[in-house]
Amino acid sequence: MSNERVKSDGLPSHLPSSTVSLATPSFTGTKGTRIVPKRRFQKGTFVKRNGHWVGMWRVDVLQPDGTIKRQQHSKTFVGLSERAARAAFQPILDSVNSASGATPPVPKRTATLSAVIREWREQVAGTLKPSTRKTAESHLRRHIEPMLGDCALPELTTKRLQSFVTALSTTRMANGKERTRKTIENILLTLSSIVSTARAWGYTIPKVSLPELSLPQDTPRNPRFFVLRDMQRIVRAADEPLSTICFLLSVTGMRIGEVLALRVQDLDFHRKLIKVRCSTYAGQIGTPKSKASIADLPMPPALELRLKKYLSSRHYRENDLGLLFANRRGRPYSANKLREKKLRPLLIRLRIPLAGFHAFRHAVASELIDSGAPITVVQAQLRHSDPRITLGLYGHVIPQSQRDALGSLAARLANTRRRTGLQLLTRPRIADSAA
């Protein structure tokens, strides 16, 4: 082994010719009579021995008989610090690699979020519900990919995601409106779902939880809902099948997708039940929103009569799917088209503020709470998985029992003040009685 020592007061002015000239590529085999080299870039080995730093490298030497002999060379840097010794060792490695014609390996580029999103689209997106997939694609196309697509996965830190949240909360959407806290939370949930999947696939991504991010202040907005008088007017003025659809929504509080997916076999007239088993989205039948949404709802007598009347009328279309409400092609109605082409023109004609089909669901909840129904009853009818969801959505509704209690208290206070005033007028003054 060749071993040269360098004094601490300086480096050699030139490299030994034997060291550089012997540096050749590694040979991996032969092709005919010609030796095929493997150009191997060397980074060398750097260790500390007996208090001095030592740099080591390899040299493959072609022997006269055509064989390859690998030799290991080293150089000891006496009295130099690690940094100075590495600097002195680097020219030797450069000469060795230059003589062999080797080039540095191209470092593997860290996967970006866009690459993971492409993989997620191929492997996962197709398994989601159509509505969930559409929402996720909207978040990806409008927000996540433009702002974070080129970001390397290890750079998805709390600081980077906080910048993303700040950008979402300070910039306006195309319609000029600001993004609400709920919208930003939904975007982050989409991102979190994709990142969690990528982490399960083996990608190294920092873990960031939602509480670690500072979100904009929430501005509570009461949802638009119909009052009882609005629902009555809509049901009377609407043509079939919209009239029966709105009556169903007004009585049960079902989601519009669940109503449009009802089959005749889901109507149990004997037990007075409506079986919620399916839902529609964009004209396609699928499962309801959650497991809790699959349930049996009571069928009041007025609703039973209305449904039987509809089934015996000319407005009911028999179809291969057995749907209660089917379009001319025997397929489920599209909720969006039904809203835009039927409901909204009707609301304009009746001069009722515009709202969607979900306003019926909010109206049912509000009417139940206002009539004094326990929150557990409202939860069961709306089929929320947790009563806290019901409270969070409809906590703004003041039940009639609360109004009555406060009215009674106010009346007693007002009556007390009146009696107290009369007593003060008839009571003798202290000064007068003393006199």
C-alpha positions as CSV (number, residue, x, y, z in Angstrom):
1,M,0.0,0.0,0.0
2,S,1.3,3.4,-0.9
3,N,1.3,5.7,2.1
4,E,2.6,9.3,1.9
5,R,2.8,11.8,4.8
6,V,2.2,15.5,4.4
7,K,3.7,18.0,6.9
8,S,1.4,20.5,8.5
9,D,3.3,23.5,7.1
10,G,2.2,22.8,3.5
11,L,0.7,20.5,0.8
12,P,2.7,18.7,-2.0
13,S,3.1,21.0,-5.0
14,H,2.1,18.1,-7.3
15,L,0.7,14.7,-7.1
16,P,3.0,11.7,-7.6
17,S,2.8,10.6,-11.2
18,S,2.5,7.0,-10.2
19,T,-0.7,7.7,-8.3
20,V,-2.5,9.4,-11.2
21,S,-1.2,7.4,-14.1
22,L,-2.3,4.1,-12.5
23,A,-5.8,5.4,-11.9
24,T,-8.0,3.6,-14.4
25,P,-11.6,2.6,-14.7
26,S,-12.9,-0.6,-13.0
27,F,-13.3,-3.5,-15.5
28,T,-16.5,-5.5,-15.4
29,G,-15.8,-7.9,-18.2
30,T,-14.8,-8.2,-21.9
31,K,-16.6,-7.7,-25.1
32,G,-14.8,-9.9,-27.7
33,T,-11.2,-9.0,-27.3
34,R,-11.8,-5.5,-25.9
35,I,-12.0,-4.9,-22.2
36,V,-15.2,-3.1,-21.2
37,P,-14.6,-0.5,-18.4
38,K,-17.0,0.5,-15.7
39,R,-16.5,4.2,-15.0
40,R,-16.8,4.4,-11.2
41,F,-16.8,7.8,-9.5
42,Q,-14.9,7.8,-6.2
43,K,-15.7,9.9,-3.2
44,G,-12.9,8.2,-1.2
45,T,-12.8,7.2,2.4
46,F,-11.7,9.6,5.2
47,V,-10.7,8.2,8.6
48,K,-8.6,9.3,11.6
49,R,-5.7,7.1,12.6
50,N,-3.1,7.7,15.3
51,G,-4.3,11.3,15.7
52,H,-4.0,12.1,11.9
53,W,-6.5,12.2,9.2
54,V,-6.1,9.7,6.4
55,G,-7.7,9.7,2.9
56,M,-8.0,6.5,1.0
57,W,-9.0,5.7,-2.6
58,R,-8.8,2.7,-5.0
59,V,-7.0,2.2,-8.3
60,D,-7.7,-0.6,-10.7
61,V,-4.4,-1.5,-12.5
62,L,-4.3,-3.5,-15.8
63,Q,-1.8,-6.3,-15.5
64,P,0.4,-7.6,-18.4
65,D,-1.6,-10.8,-18.6
66,G,-4.8,-8.8,-19.0
67,T,-6.2,-9.2,-15.5
68,I,-7.2,-6.4,-13.2
69,K,-5.6,-5.8,-9.9
70,R,-7.2,-3.5,-7.5
71,Q,-4.9,-1.4,-5.3
72,Q,-5.8,0.7,-2.4
73,H,-3.8,3.9,-1.9
74,S,-3.9,6.3,1.1
75,K,-2.4,9.6,2.1
76,T,-1.9,10.7,5.7
77,F,-2.3,14.4,6.5
78,V,-0.1,15.1,9.5
79,G,-1.1,18.0,11.8
80,L,-4.0,19.2,9.7
81,S,-7.5,19.7,10.9
82,E,-10.3,17.6,9.4
83,R,-11.5,20.5,7.2
84,A,-7.9,21.3,6.0
85,A,-7.2,17.6,5.4
86,R,-10.4,17.1,3.3
87,A,-9.5,20.2,1.3
88,A,-6.0,18.7,0.6
89,F,-7.5,15.3,-0.2
90,Q,-10.0,16.6,-2.8
91,P,-7.5,17.4,-5.6
92,I,-6.3,13.7,-5.4
93,L,-9.8,12.4,-5.9
94,D,-10.4,14.9,-8.7
95,S,-7.3,13.6,-10.5
96,V,-8.3,10.0,-10.0
97,N,-11.8,10.6,-11.3
98,S,-10.5,12.7,-14.2
99,A,-8.1,10.0,-15.3
100,S,-10.9,7.4,-15.2
101,G,-13.3,9.6,-17.0
102,A,-15.9,9.1,-14.3
103,T,-18.6,11.7,-13.6
104,P,-20.4,12.3,-10.3
105,P,-23.6,10.3,-10.0
106,V,-26.8,12.3,-10.6
107,P,-28.5,12.6,-7.2
108,K,-32.0,11.2,-7.1
109,R,-34.5,14.1,-7.2
110,T,-36.8,14.0,-4.2
111,A,-40.4,13.3,-5.1
112,T,-42.6,16.4,-5.3
113,L,-46.2,16.7,-4.1
114,S,-47.3,16.8,-7.7
115,A,-45.8,13.3,-8.3
116,V,-47.5,11.9,-5.3
117,I,-50.8,13.5,-6.4
118,R,-50.5,11.8,-9.8
119,E,-49.9,8.5,-8.1
120,W,-52.9,9.1,-5.8
121,R,-55.1,9.8,-8.7
122,E,-54.1,6.5,-10.3
123,Q,-54.4,4.4,-7.2
124,V,-56.9,5.9,-4.9
125,A,-59.2,8.5,-6.5
126,G,-61.2,5.9,-8.3
127,T,-62.3,4.3,-5.1
128,L,-63.9,7.4,-3.7
129,K,-67.5,8.5,-3.9
130,P,-68.1,10.7,-6.9
131,S,-68.9,13.7,-4.7
132,T,-65.8,13.2,-2.6
133,R,-63.7,12.8,-5.7
134,K,-65.1,16.0,-7.3
135,T,-64.4,18.0,-4.1
136,A,-60.9,16.7,-3.8
137,E,-60.2,17.5,-7.5
138,S,-61.5,21.0,-7.0
139,H,-59.1,21.5,-4.0
140,L,-56.2,20.0,-5.9
141,R,-56.7,22.0,-9.1
142,R,-57.5,25.4,-7.6
143,H,-55.4,25.5,-4.5
144,I,-53.0,22.6,-3.6
145,E,-51.2,22.0,-6.9
146,P,-50.7,25.7,-7.9
147,M,-49.3,26.6,-4.5
148,L,-47.6,23.4,-3.3
149,G,-47.2,21.1,-6.4
150,D,-43.5,21.8,-6.9
151,C,-42.7,21.4,-3.2
152,A,-40.5,18.5,-2.3
153,L,-42.1,16.1,0.2
154,P,-39.6,16.8,3.0
155,E,-40.3,20.5,2.7
156,L,-44.0,20.1,3.7
157,T,-43.2,21.4,7.2
158,T,-45.4,23.3,9.6
159,K,-43.8,26.5,8.4
160,R,-44.5,25.8,4.8
161,L,-48.1,24.7,5.4
162,Q,-48.6,27.8,7.5
163,S,-47.5,29.9,4.5
164,F,-50.0,28.0,2.4
165,V,-52.8,28.7,4.9
166,T,-51.9,32.4,5.1
167,A,-52.0,32.6,1.3
168,L,-55.5,31.0,1.2
169,S,-56.8,33.3,3.9
170,T,-55.4,36.6,2.4
171,T,-56.2,36.1,-1.2
172,R,-59.7,36.2,-2.7
173,M,-61.4,33.7,-4.9
174,A,-62.4,34.3,-8.5
175,N,-65.8,35.5,-7.4
176,G,-64.2,38.1,-5.2
177,K,-65.2,36.4,-1.9
178,E,-62.8,35.5,0.8
179,R,-62.3,31.8,1.8
180,T,-64.0,30.9,5.1
181,R,-62.2,29.0,7.8
182,K,-64.4,26.0,7.0
183,T,-63.3,26.1,3.3
184,I,-59.6,26.2,4.3
185,E,-60.1,23.3,6.8
186,N,-61.6,21.2,4.0
187,I,-58.7,22.0,1.7
188,L,-56.3,20.9,4.4
189,L,-58.2,17.7,5.0
190,T,-57.9,16.8,1.3
191,L,-54.1,17.5,1.5
192,S,-53.8,15.6,4.8
193,S,-55.6,12.5,3.3
194,I,-53.2,12.4,0.3
195,V,-50.1,13.0,2.4
196,S,-51.2,10.2,4.9
197,T,-51.6,7.8,2.0
198,A,-48.2,8.7,0.6
199,R,-46.7,8.2,4.0
200,A,-48.2,4.8,4.2
201,W,-46.6,4.0,0.8
202,G,-43.2,4.7,2.3
203,Y,-42.6,8.4,1.5
204,T,-40.8,10.4,4.1
205,I,-43.0,13.4,4.9
206,P,-43.1,15.6,8.1
207,K,-46.1,15.1,10.3
208,V,-48.1,18.3,10.7
209,S,-51.4,18.3,12.7
210,L,-54.2,20.8,12.1
211,P,-53.9,22.4,15.7
212,E,-50.3,23.4,14.9
213,L,-51.6,25.7,12.1
214,S,-53.0,29.2,12.7
215,L,-56.3,29.5,10.8
216,P,-58.3,32.6,10.2
217,Q,-61.0,33.6,12.7
218,D,-64.3,31.9,12.0
219,T,-67.2,34.2,11.0
220,P,-70.4,32.4,11.9
221,R,-73.0,32.4,9.2
222,N,-76.5,31.2,9.8
223,P,-77.5,28.8,7.0
224,R,-80.4,29.9,4.7
225,F,-83.5,27.9,5.5
226,F,-87.2,28.0,4.7
227,V,-89.9,28.7,7.3
228,L,-93.1,26.7,7.5
229,R,-95.0,29.2,5.4
230,D,-92.4,29.0,2.6
231,M,-92.5,25.2,2.4
232,Q,-96.3,25.3,2.3
233,R,-96.3,27.8,-0.6
234,I,-93.6,25.8,-2.5
235,V,-95.4,22.5,-2.2
236,R,-98.7,24.1,-3.4
237,A,-97.2,26.0,-6.3
238,A,-94.8,23.3,-7.7
239,D,-95.6,21.0,-10.5
240,E,-95.1,17.2,-10.2
241,P,-92.9,15.5,-9.4
242,L,-91.2,18.6,-7.7
243,S,-94.2,19.1,-5.5
244,T,-94.0,15.6,-4.0
245,I,-90.2,15.8,-3.8
246,C,-90.5,19.1,-1.8
247,F,-93.2,17.6,0.4
248,L,-90.9,14.6,1.2
249,L,-88.0,17.0,2.0
250,S,-90.3,19.2,4.2
251,V,-91.6,16.2,6.3
252,T,-88.5,14.0,6.6
253,G,-85.5,16.3,6.4
254,M,-83.8,13.9,4.0
255,R,-81.0,15.0,1.8
256,I,-82.0,15.7,-1.8
257,G,-79.7,12.9,-3.1
258,E,-81.4,10.4,-0.8
259,V,-84.9,11.4,-2.0
260,L,-84.0,11.1,-5.6
261,A,-82.5,7.7,-5.0
262,L,-85.6,6.3,-3.3
263,R,-87.1,3.2,-4.8
264,V,-90.7,2.1,-4.5
265,Q,-89.5,-0.9,-2.5
266,D,-88.0,1.5,0.1
267,L,-91.6,2.6,1.0
268,D,-92.9,0.3,3.7
269,F,-96.6,1.3,3.8
270,H,-97.4,-1.6,6.1
271,R,-94.9,-0.6,8.9
272,K,-95.1,3.1,7.9
273,L,-91.4,3.5,7.3
274,I,-89.1,5.0,4.7
275,K,-85.9,3.1,4.2
276,V,-82.9,5.3,3.4
277,R,-80.4,3.0,1.6
278,C,-79.0,4.9,-1.4
279,S,-78.1,8.4,-2.6
280,T,-77.5,10.0,-6.0
281,Y,-74.9,12.3,-7.2
282,A,-74.7,13.7,-10.8
283,G,-77.4,11.2,-11.8
284,Q,-75.5,8.2,-10.5
285,I,-76.7,6.0,-7.6
286,G,-74.4,5.3,-4.8
287,T,-74.3,4.9,-1.0
288,P,-75.5,7.7,1.4
289,K,-73.1,10.2,3.0
290,S,-72.2,8.0,6.0
291,K,-73.1,4.8,7.8
292,A,-75.3,6.8,10.2
293,S,-77.3,8.0,7.1
294,I,-78.6,4.5,6.5
295,A,-81.7,4.3,8.6
296,D,-85.5,3.8,8.6
297,L,-87.5,7.0,9.0
298,P,-91.1,7.2,10.2
299,M,-93.8,7.8,7.5
300,P,-96.5,10.1,8.9
301,P,-100.1,9.5,7.7
302,A,-100.1,12.7,5.6
303,L,-97.0,11.6,3.8
304,E,-98.3,8.1,3.3
305,L,-101.4,9.5,1.6
306,R,-99.3,11.9,-0.6
307,L,-97.0,9.1,-1.7
308,K,-99.9,6.7,-2.5
309,K,-101.6,9.4,-4.5
310,Y,-98.4,10.2,-6.5
311,L,-97.8,6.5,-7.3
312,S,-101.3,6.1,-8.7
313,S,-101.1,9.3,-10.8
314,R,-99.8,9.8,-14.3
315,H,-96.8,11.7,-13.0
316,Y,-95.2,8.5,-11.7
317,R,-93.0,6.8,-14.3
318,E,-92.4,3.1,-14.1
319,N,-88.7,2.3,-14.7
320,D,-86.3,-0.6,-14.7
321,L,-84.5,0.7,-11.6
322,G,-87.7,0.9,-9.6
323,L,-87.1,4.6,-8.8
324,L,-89.8,6.6,-7.1
325,F,-88.8,9.6,-9.2
326,A,-87.3,8.9,-12.6
327,N,-86.7,11.2,-15.6
328,R,-87.7,10.5,-19.2
329,R,-84.8,8.1,-19.6
330,G,-85.7,6.1,-16.6
331,R,-82.7,7.5,-14.7
332,P,-82.5,9.4,-11.4
333,Y,-83.0,13.2,-11.6
334,S,-79.9,15.4,-11.3
335,A,-80.2,17.5,-8.2
336,N,-78.3,20.4,-9.7
337,K,-80.5,20.5,-12.8
338,L,-83.7,20.1,-10.7
339,R,-82.5,23.1,-8.6
340,E,-81.6,25.4,-11.4
341,K,-84.4,24.6,-13.9
342,K,-87.3,24.0,-11.5
343,L,-86.8,25.1,-7.9
344,R,-85.1,28.5,-8.4
345,P,-87.5,29.8,-11.1
346,L,-90.3,28.8,-8.7
347,L,-88.7,30.7,-5.8
348,I,-88.3,33.8,-8.0
349,R,-92.0,33.6,-9.0
350,L,-93.1,33.2,-5.4
351,R,-90.7,36.0,-4.3
352,I,-89.0,33.7,-1.7
353,P,-85.3,34.3,-1.2
354,L,-83.2,31.9,-3.2
355,A,-82.0,28.7,-1.6
356,G,-81.2,25.1,-2.4
357,F,-82.8,21.9,-1.5
358,H,-80.7,21.7,1.7
359,A,-82.8,24.6,3.0
360,F,-85.6,22.1,3.5
361,R,-83.4,20.0,5.8
362,H,-82.4,23.0,7.8
363,A,-86.1,24.0,8.1
364,V,-87.1,20.6,9.4
365,A,-84.4,20.8,12.1
366,S,-85.4,24.3,13.0
367,E,-89.1,23.4,13.3
368,L,-88.4,20.4,15.4
369,I,-86.2,22.3,17.8
370,D,-88.6,25.2,17.9
371,S,-91.4,22.8,18.8
372,G,-89.4,21.6,21.8
373,A,-88.2,18.3,20.4
374,P,-85.1,16.9,22.3
375,I,-81.8,17.3,20.5
376,T,-81.5,13.5,20.4
377,V,-84.8,13.3,18.4
378,V,-83.5,15.8,15.9
379,Q,-80.3,13.9,15.6
380,A,-82.1,10.7,14.9
381,Q,-84.3,12.3,12.2
382,L,-81.4,14.0,10.5
383,R,-79.2,10.9,11.1
384,H,-76.2,12.7,12.4
385,S,-73.5,10.3,13.8
386,D,-73.0,12.6,16.8
387,P,-75.4,14.9,18.6
388,R,-72.6,17.5,18.7
389,I,-72.9,17.8,15.0
390,T,-76.6,18.6,15.4
391,L,-75.9,21.2,18.1
392,G,-73.1,22.7,16.0
393,L,-75.3,23.2,13.0
394,Y,-78.5,24.2,14.7
395,G,-77.4,25.7,18.0
396,H,-78.6,29.1,16.7
397,V,-82.2,28.0,16.8
398,I,-84.1,29.1,19.9
399,P,-86.7,26.6,20.9
400,Q,-90.2,27.8,21.8
401,S,-89.8,26.4,25.3
402,Q,-86.9,28.8,25.8
403,R,-88.9,31.6,24.5
404,D,-91.8,30.8,26.8
405,A,-89.5,30.5,29.8
406,L,-87.9,33.9,29.1
407,G,-91.3,35.5,28.4
408,S,-92.6,34.2,31.7
409,L,-89.5,35.6,33.5
410,A,-89.8,39.0,31.8
411,A,-93.5,39.2,32.7
412,R,-92.8,38.4,36.3
413,L,-90.1,41.0,36.5
414,A,-92.3,43.6,34.8
415,N,-95.1,42.8,37.2
416,T,-92.8,43.0,40.2
417,R,-91.5,46.4,39.2
418,R,-95.1,47.6,38.8
419,R,-96.1,46.4,42.3
420,T,-93.0,47.8,43.8
421,G,-93.7,51.2,42.3
422,L,-97.2,51.3,43.7
423,Q,-95.9,50.3,47.2
424,L,-93.4,53.2,47.1
425,L,-96.2,55.7,46.2
426,T,-98.4,54.5,49.1
427,R,-95.7,54.0,51.7
428,P,-95.2,57.0,54.0
429,R,-91.9,58.8,53.8
430,I,-89.5,58.4,56.7
431,A,-89.2,62.1,57.3
432,D,-93.0,62.5,57.3
433,S,-93.5,59.7,59.8
434,A,-90.8,61.1,62.1
435,A,-92.5,64.5,62.1
